[in-house]
Each structure stands twice: as C-alpha cells, then as structure tokens.
Amino acid sequence: MDRKTKIILNLLTVAVLGVILWLAKGHLDGYKIQILNLIAINIILALSLNLIYGFTGMFSLGHAGFMAIGAYVCSILIMTPDQKEMLFILEAPYAWVQAAQAPFFVAVLLGGLIAAIAGIIVGIPLLRLGDDYLGIATLGFAEIVRVFANNLPRLTNGALGFKGIPDYANIWWNFGWCLLTLYFVMRIVNSNFGNTLKAIRDDETAAAAMGINVFKYKLISFAMGAFFAGVGGALLGSLLTTIDPKMFLFILTFNILMIVVTGGLGSITGSVLGGIGITILLEWLRFVENPISIGDFYIAGVPGMRMVVFSLALLLIILFRREGLMGTREITWEGLAGRIGKRGEPK
C-alpha cells in the first residue's frame, strides 16, 4: 500500500472519529461524555508510558509526578488572578504566580515542557540505574513531587489544592491532543530513532557495543514520555476542575501501568485499545462497590472493591497472557487489507 493511500485512509479515519464525537456530544449525557474524555486522556498517558517502558525498556513508576507537574502548571496559567486571590487562603501566592496567565493550548504545552525538563533533571542521575532500582527511584521522585505540592502553599495552595479550574478540556481538546500524541509516538517508533530505542530495550549491552549512545537515547525517550504525561495531567486537571496532592498517589501510576501491560508492552494499538477498555471497565465495575440484593440475598457495598476485582483480572492477564492483548503487534492498513483480501479469495 503506497504512502498516499495510507494518508487518505488516516484522514478518513480522523473524519469519522470527528463525526462520532460530534454525534456523541449531541446525544450522550454528561456522564458518558466524561468517560469519553477520560478515554482520550488515558490513551495519552498510556502512550507516554509505553514509549518509556514498552519501547525503550525503562521501568518507570514516576508518571504521577509528571502528571502533577503538568496539572499544576496548567492550572496556574489558566486561572484568573481573581480566582487565585480567592483560592490561596493559607498564604498569599508568589507575585509571579498571581500574575501568570496564558491561553489553554499554551498552558497545556508549558505543562508538558516543564514536566519534560523535570524528566531530564531527574533522568540524568536515575537512568544509570538498573530496571528495578529505576522503578523504585522514579516512584520516589513522584512522591517527592507530591510532598512538595503539599508543602508549598504559596505555589500550589498546599493540601487544599485548586478548585474551580476552568473546564477548557472538552471532548475536542482531549481527542485533539490524543491524536497529536498518537501521531507523534507512531512517527517516533517507526523511525530510525524508534529502532534504536527498541535495540536498547532488547539488549542494552549489544546496543552500546554497536556504538549507540545508550544514555542519550534513554534520556530523550524519558523526556518525551514525561512531556506527554505532563500534557495528560494538564488536561485531567482542567477536565476535573479540581486538583490536590492526594490525586497524585501511586495508584494513578498503577492505573496507567495496568493499561499499558493489558494492551501490550511495545504496542501502540495495545495502548489505544487498553485505554478504551480499561477506562470503561473501571467505570462499569463501580457496581461492585454498591449494595447488591438478589432475592433474599444481600451483599453490602465495599468501597474500593472495584480495584480489588480489577487487580485480580490484571493478575490473570499476567499469568495467562503475559504479552497482553496485542503483544508487540499493531493493527495496520496493510494487515487489514491482507485480511480482507484473504476473505475474498475463493476456497
């Protein structure tokens, strides 16, 4: 299949998605629209973590920290000075925090950029560590960010966080950023740079022996993943209109990791399908936390039970399908055309 045909098919797919979203906006209730928004944001976060872990082989547990940075930066920039004056009741904000303002797109972009800079600063010492040690160290980084957010009242309003954040992150912004992230990650993964990342993932020692600057490529990949994690955090903060340090606990990173592992490490298609499936499943499983009556049989609701059920499902996936739903496979136009062609052949 030639490049021009694939571009046309991609544009048609984006147009179909636009029509679906337009119909959804007019016919679905607010709850279902919120789930669609969460799907888009979770796909962004899953793609960013998959770039770090699935394609480069760096076991990172610091995604919640980068999300927090993006969320706080974006929120500070899109709130008005009057809003900030009302919110900061523990201590008055810094003058530059009070005065800082930017359009939503710029605020999201800056949230991602500052998260990427944090990724570079943290990555320089941490990326020299091995797999398990890197995971523990990045988890520590995420906790440090959360503690700082909790103890810098003039910057983050401390434990109170931000309320009434402008809800600019509608379905168009979220899916627009989702498509942009998908396009960027696909171009990276399918380039020579992406092949280098895969070589580092498969055998770091062999990659270094071939003359690849392993540390440089790992740092760039880590920074790019941090950028899109910051973008996802910025969109999430605007979508929920409230953020505080308790939002960015390890469970947030765990949820994104579940999407990546379930979809398949090293599969862009897996991250997209996992983002859709896991987001819907997490919402659907809320019924297990509510009281259930079946005839005379009564089961009291247990808060948090949905995460227990979902964790058990994740364990089953790891035990019986370790590679995830897609493994490292991708759904491509060539593959779809081949399947359609085989079905059309006479038996």
N, C-alpha and C positions, 0 to 999 in steps of 0.2 A: 504494500500500500504506500503510495507516494505521500510526500510531506503535505502537499496542497490539500489532498483529500482528508488527511487527518486533521488539518487546521479547520476545514469546513465542518467536519463532524464534531470537533470540540466546540466550535462556535454554536452549532445547532444544539448541543447538549446544554450549554450555558443558557441559551434562549429558552429551552424547555424548562430548565430549572427556574428561570425568571418568571415564566408563566405560572408554574406550580406555586411559587412563593406569592405571586400576585393573587391567585385564587385562594390560597391559604389565608392571606391577610384579610380577605373579604368574607370568608366563610367559617373560619375556625374561631373558637373562643380564646380568651386571653391565656388560659392555662396551656392549651395546645400550642399557641404561638410561643409561649415561654419555653416549652420543650424544644421547639424548632430552633430557637435562639441558643439554647444550651447545647444542642447537637452541633451547631456551627462552631461554637467556642471550644467544645471538647475535641472536635476534629483538629482545630488549630493546635491545641495543646498536645494531642496525641502525635501529630506530625512532627512537632518540635522535639518531643522526647524521643520519637523513633529515629530522628536524624542523629541525635546524640548516642542513643543506646543501640538501636537496631541496625543502623548503617555504619556507625563508627566504633561500636563495641565498648562505649564508656558507660559503666553502670552508675547513673546519676540519680540521686534522690533529693535533689535540691530545687525541683521545679516550683514548689510552693513559694520559695524565696524569691525567685524571679517574677512569679505572678504577683506577689505582694508589691515588689518594686514598681512594676508596670501599673498596678491598680492605684497606688498612692500618688505616683507622678501624674497620671492622667486625671485623677480626681481633683488634685490641687489646681491643675491648669484649667479645668472646665467649670469649676465652681466660681461664682462671682465673689468679689470682695465682701459684699454684704452677707452672703451665706457663710463665709469663713469667719466673719466677725461674730456671728451668732453661734457657730459651732464650737469655736475654741473657747471653752469656759474654764478649763483647768489653768491654762496660761495663754497669754496673748501670742499669736503666731509671729514668726520672724517677719520683718518688713517685706522681704522678697517673696515669702510665701503668700502674704496677704495680697501683694500686687500682681503675682504671677497669673497670667491668663493666656489661653490660646484656643484656636478652633479645635473641634473634636478630632479631626483627622491628624492634625499636628500633635495634639496631646497624646493620642494613641501611639503615633510614631515615636515621639520622645520617650514615652513609657517603655517601648521596646528597645530604643537605643541605650537608655540608661541601664536597663536590665542587661543588655549585651556588654556594656562597659563593666558592669559588676561581674559578668561572666568571665571577662578577660582578666580582671584583677584577681578573682578567686581561682581561675583556671591556671594561672601561671605557677602557683605553688602546688595546687592539688592534682593537676593532671599527670604529674610524675608518679603518682601513687598507683598501686595495682587495683584490680577490679573491686574487691570487697572493701578495701580501705578507701577507695574513691567514693563508694556509696555512702560509707559512714561519714566521711569528711563533708560531702555535699549535703547530707542530712543535717550535719552540724551547722553548715552555712545557712540553710533555710531557717533553722531555729534561732540563729543569731539575728537574722533579718526580722523575725517575728518579735524577738525580745527588744530590739532597737525600736521597732514600731510601737511597742508597748510603753517605752520609757523615754520617748522624745515628744512630749506634749506640744512643744512649740512648732513641730514639723508635722506630726501625724495625729495630733489630738489624743495621744496616749491610748489607754484602753477603751475610751469612748468611740474612737474611730470617726468616720464621716457618715453623716446621714443626709438624705435629700440630695444625693449626687444627681445631676441632670441625666435623664434617661435617654441619651442620644443613641445608645447601642440598640437600634431597632433591627428588624429582620434583614433589612437591606445592607446596613453596615456590617453586621455579623457575617452574613454569607458572602459579602464582597471581600472582606478580609480572609474568609475561609478559602475562597477561590484563589486569591492572591498567594496565600500560603501554600496551597496545593500546587499551583503553577511553579512557584519558586523552588519548592522541595523536589518536584519532578525534574526540573531543569538541572538542579544540582546533582541529583542522584544519577541521572542519565548522562552526565558529562564525564570528562576525564578526571575532574576533581572528585566526583562521586565514586568512580572506580578506585581512586586512591584511598578514599575512606573505607571502602569495602575491603581493600587489600590489608589495611591496618586492622580492621575488625577480624579478618580471617587469620592473620598471622603477623603480629606486630614486629617480631624479630626479623622475619623474612622481608617485610616491607622496608625496614631500616637497612637491611643488607643490600637492598636494591637501590639505595641512595635517596629514599624518601625521607624528608624531614618530618618524622612522625609527630613530634611535639607541636610543630607549627600547624599541621593539618588538624590535629585533635583540638587545638585551641580555637581555630577558626570554626570548626564544627560546633564546638561547645558554645561559642559566642553567638552563632546563628540560631542554635536551639534556644538559648537564653533570650534572644531578641523576640522570637515568636511566642515564647512563654510570657514575656512582658506584655506583648500585644494581647494575648488571651486574657491575662489578668486585668488589663485596662478595660477591655470590652466587658468582662464579667462584672467589674465594679460599677460601670455605667448601667449595665443591664439590671443588676440587683438594687441599684441606687443606695447601697449602704455597704461599707466595709469596716472591719475592725481586725485587730491582730488574731483573734480566735478563729477567723475564717481560714487562716493560712497555716493550719496544723498539718502534720504529716499525712493525715487521711486524704488531704487534697491531692498530694503527690501520688498516693496509693491508688486513688481513683483513676488518675491518668495512666499510671503504670498498668492497671488492670485492662484498660482499653487497648494499650499497645501490645501487651502479652496475648490477650484474647484474639486480637486481629492478626497478629503475626509479626515478630520482630523482623525488620528489614523488608516490610511490605507496605507501600503507600496505600494500596487498595485495602489492606487489612486495617490500617488506621482509620480510614474513612468508614468502612463497614462496622468496625468496632465502636467508633464514636457514635454512630447511629444506634446500633443495637444495645450497647451498654447504657446509654443515656435513657432510652425508652424503658429498658429493663429495670433500671434503678427507680424510675418513677412508678412503674407498674407494680413493683414489689412493695410499695408502701402499704398495700392492703394487709400484709402480714403483721404490721405494727398496730393495726386496729383490731378491736374485739370482733370475734367471729362466732356466729351462732348457727349451728347446723342441727335443727330439731331441738332436742333437749340438751345437746352437747354444746358447751360454751367454752371458748378459748379467749382468755384475757389478752389484750394487746400488750406487746413487749416493745418498748422504744429501742430502736437500733437493730431490731431483728432482721430487717432487710439486708443490712450489711453482713450479718452472720450468714444468711442464706446465699448472698452473692459471693462471699468469700469461699463457701463450700463449693459453689459452682466453679469458681476460679481454680480451686484445688483439683477438681475433677478434670478440668481442661488441661492443667499442667501434668497430671498423672497419665491421662489417656490420649491427649493430643498436644504434646509439648510445643510443637511448632506453631500452634494457634490455628485459627480458621483458615488463613491463607498461606501460612508458612512464609516463604520468601517470594511467592508467586504474585503476579499482577494481572489484573484484567486489562487487556489492551484491545485496540481496534483490530489488529491483525488476528489476535486469538479469537475474537468474536466472529470475524469474517470466516476464519477457518472452520469454526463450529457450524456456522450457517451453511457453508459450502459442503461439509460432510453430510449434514442432514438432507441437503438437496440432491445428493448423489443417489442413483438407483441402486437398490440392494441386489 
